[in-house]
Amino acid sequence: MQKRSSKKKTEDINMIAADIVKQTTNKPIPKSSQKKSKEKNPNAVALGKLGGLKGGKARAIKLTPERRKEIAQKAARARWKSGD
């Protein structure tokens, strides 16, 4: 049985492509095309959190019991659907 490669596997297709280009050209990848930091804008985070906290409760109040039952049944069918 062959040993598996111990190289780190990259999930992102763009990173794989960048690695291939780097290997074939022997040139470093420019900083602008490398993955950027994932820092979030704190103002956007605060706004999103506000809407998210209000949204679920507001929707639940507006839904009738019958509509909530329909939604729950649809979700249950999707969960238990066979993986054909």
C-alpha positions in Angstrom: 0.0 0.0 0.0 1.3 3.4 -0.9 1.9 6.0 1.7 -0.2 9.1 1.5 1.3 12.4 0.8 2.0 14.4 3.9 1.6 17.7 2.1 -1.0 20.1 3.5 -4.1 19.9 1.5 -5.6 23.2 0.3 -9.4 23.4 0.0 -9.7 26.7 -1.9 -9.4 26.3 -5.7 -7.8 29.7 -6.0 -5.1 28.8 -3.6 -4.4 25.6 -5.5 -4.2 27.5 -8.7 -1.8 30.1 -7.1 0.4 27.2 -5.8 0.5 25.7 -9.3 1.6 29.0 -10.8 4.2 29.5 -8.1 5.6 26.0 -8.7 5.8 26.4 -12.5 7.2 29.9 -12.6 9.4 29.8 -9.5 8.2 33.3 -8.7 6.5 34.5 -5.5 2.9 35.4 -5.7 2.3 39.2 -5.4 0.8 40.4 -2.1 -2.3 41.8 -3.7 -3.5 38.3 -4.9 -2.8 36.5 -1.6 -5.7 35.9 0.8 -6.7 39.0 2.7 -7.2 39.1 6.5 -10.6 38.2 7.7 -11.1 41.2 10.0 -14.7 42.4 10.1 -16.0 45.9 10.3 -17.2 46.3 13.9 -20.0 48.7 12.8 -21.3 46.1 10.3 -21.1 43.4 13.0 -23.1 45.5 15.4 -25.8 46.3 12.8 -26.1 42.6 11.8 -26.4 41.5 15.4 -29.2 44.0 16.0 -31.2 42.8 13.1 -30.6 39.2 13.9 -31.7 39.6 17.5 -35.0 41.2 16.5 -35.7 39.2 13.3 -36.5 35.7 14.7 -38.9 37.0 17.5 -40.6 39.4 15.1 -41.2 36.6 12.6 -42.5 34.2 15.2 -45.0 36.7 16.4 -46.3 37.3 12.9 -46.7 33.6 12.0 -50.0 31.9 12.6 -49.9 28.5 14.4 -51.0 26.8 11.2 -48.1 28.4 9.2 -45.6 27.4 11.9 -46.8 23.9 11.7 -46.4 23.9 7.8 -42.9 25.2 8.2 -42.0 22.5 10.8 -43.5 19.7 8.7 -41.6 20.8 5.6 -38.3 20.9 7.7 -39.0 17.5 9.1 -39.7 16.0 5.6 -36.4 17.6 4.4 -34.5 16.1 7.3 -35.9 12.6 6.9 -35.9 12.5 3.1 -34.0 9.5 1.9 -30.7 10.3 0.1 -31.7 8.9 -3.3 
